[in-house]
Amino acid sequence: MRCIKNKIEHNGSGTVTLCPDEPEDMWHAYNLIRPGDILRASAIRRVTTVQDTGSTSSARVHLNLVIRVKNLDFDPQSSQLHVSGQIINETPHTKIGQFHTLDLELNRNFTLEKEVGADGEGVGWDSIAIESLKDAVDEGGKRRAEAVAVVMQEGLAHICFIGQFQTILKQKIEMSVPRKRQGGGDHDKGMNKFFKVTLETLLRQMEFNTSLTSGANNEAVRPVLLASPGFVAAGFQKYIQSEASTTTPGLKRLLPSLVVVHSTSGYTNSLSEVLQSPAVKSLLADTKYARETKLMDDFLEQLRKETNKATYGPREVDYAVEQGAVGRGGGVLIVSNRLFRSQDIAERKRWVALVDRVRDVEGGDVRILSSDHESGKRLEGLGGIAALLTFPVIEPDLDSDAE
């Protein structure tokens, strides 16, 4: 994502003009835009005109519309973001108050405005929004998936991209493979066809150039995890090796990146198990995903040990912060980014204030996990918020009534 213009004021109000360069930027835009914000972008709207004779005609016209955001609809698989709201600028073809949905597109600028009123209404560009903006424009728009995973079983494969901020199912392949019978070759033929289609789909999704000529696509290949129960993944690896040595020599660049891992099924719910394997942890040790996974592992280990140095849930974490247990010396506040997408302004302000207190007052660390990653999903199961503490804290029974 490129930042075209940044005019954020000291009080938190202001506008930012951004240009999404790649599909993952739509995820960042989804996390930046909130209900109540003002969004300006180009749009196509069908306009119906009534002639003097009573006949009608319709045409599609290009407009620059400004809406006050009401709802967002994000499709992570296609990386499409639709933002709906009420129009607040009048044009020859639209009236103030009409509803419209803006479809944000790659390589087209949009301007986002966040307001803070004189009475303190609105959250503006708070610390979380500023941090999300920095993540969005980091690395000059050259962010790539950190790994690719093919979770498979006979006749079924899911191709997933593991990025810094989300795990996306890019493609599902499902084919009928004949059962293995003694003396019959239909099963082997069916598996070869399945492997062929899966490999073609994988290369297309990776935009992998199988030619031997040098070019931009011949850069270092990200790790490709092949996971399955039984020997399906190993068979797929052998198929790729065979193709590389016979019909498609350009595949040889892909071979060192292949890692075969065991999984209990070919469905995406096995991806968490795959990423927990020692081989994959070692391979992805320096990635943001691995750091978040290790953090959740450490947290859950503290829970298992019952050391009272780990807590979770809104009330429990609030209490630990009040006691000064999430501060310097190892305190870590772990928050799901879903909490900052709340349409309730007071609710969002609550979590932002908690983050600011831990980070700026208590001196603790704050980790905001993506709810679109496996580690973030584990955190969601704990209420979306947890903390590692610097010293044990036992919360009093706040549910019992005072006598």
Secondary structure by P-SEA (a helix, b strand, c coil): cccccccccccccbbbbbbbcccaaaaaaaaaccccbbbbbbbbbbbbbbccccbbbbbbbbbbccccccccccccccbbbbbbbbbccccccccccbbbbbbbbccbbbbbbbbbccccccccccaaaaaaaaaaacccccccccbbbbbbcccbbbbbbbccccccccbbbbbbbcccccccaaaaaaaaaaaaaaaaaaaaaaccccccccccccccccbbbbbbcccaaaaaaaaaaaaaaccccccccccccbbbbbbccccccaaaaaaacaaaaaaacccaaaaaaaaaaaaaaaaaaccccccccaaaaaaaaaaccccccbbbbbbbccccccccaaaaaaaaaaaaaaccccbbbbbbbbcccaaaaaaaaaccbbbbbcbbbbbcccccccc
